[in-house]
């Protein structure tokens, strides 16, 4: 059985994540410290975001109406 190969998308830095999501770099930096933001990779002091994780984080925030927003 052949498993289709997933297209590799290299991780992006904070600037790239901000451009991808439409949120500011400062906001993503704040969320990284306080929680609630997308998961990230940190190696040797460098922060990177996997685009699949950014997609999942953005999708998790989808709602159909304001009444669905958690209090």
C-alpha positions in Angstrom: 0.0 0.0 0.0 1.4 3.3 -1.0 0.9 6.2 1.4 0.8 9.6 -0.3 3.8 11.7 0.7 2.8 15.0 2.5 4.3 18.1 1.0 7.1 19.4 3.2 6.7 23.1 4.2 9.7 24.3 6.2 9.0 26.0 9.5 8.9 29.8 9.6 10.3 32.3 12.1 8.2 34.7 14.1 8.1 37.3 11.3 7.0 34.6 8.8 4.3 33.3 11.3 3.0 36.9 11.7 2.8 37.3 7.9 1.1 33.9 7.5 -1.5 34.4 10.3 -2.1 38.2 10.0 -1.2 38.7 13.6 1.6 40.9 14.8 5.0 39.6 15.8 4.6 41.2 19.3 1.2 39.5 19.7 2.7 36.1 18.9 5.6 36.7 21.2 3.2 37.6 24.0 1.1 34.5 23.4 4.3 32.4 23.5 4.9 33.6 27.0 1.4 33.6 28.4 -0.1 30.7 26.5 -3.0 30.3 24.1 -0.9 30.7 21.0 0.2 28.2 18.5 2.7 25.5 19.5 6.2 26.4 18.5 9.7 24.9 18.1 12.6 26.3 20.0 16.1 25.1 19.3 19.3 27.0 20.2 17.3 30.1 21.2 15.6 30.3 17.8 11.8 30.1 17.6 10.1 28.5 14.6 6.5 27.7 13.8 5.3 24.7 11.7 2.8 25.9 9.2 0.5 22.9 9.9 0.4 24.0 13.6 -0.4 27.6 12.6 -3.3 26.2 10.4 -4.6 24.2 13.3 -4.4 27.1 15.7 -6.2 29.4 13.3 -8.9 26.7 12.7 -9.4 26.2 16.4 -10.5 29.8 16.7 -13.3 29.5 14.1 -16.9 30.1 15.4 -20.2 30.6 13.6 -21.6 33.3 15.9 -20.6 35.5 18.8 -22.6 33.2 21.1 -20.1 30.4 20.5 -17.2 32.4 21.9 -16.2 31.0 25.3 -16.7 33.4 28.2 
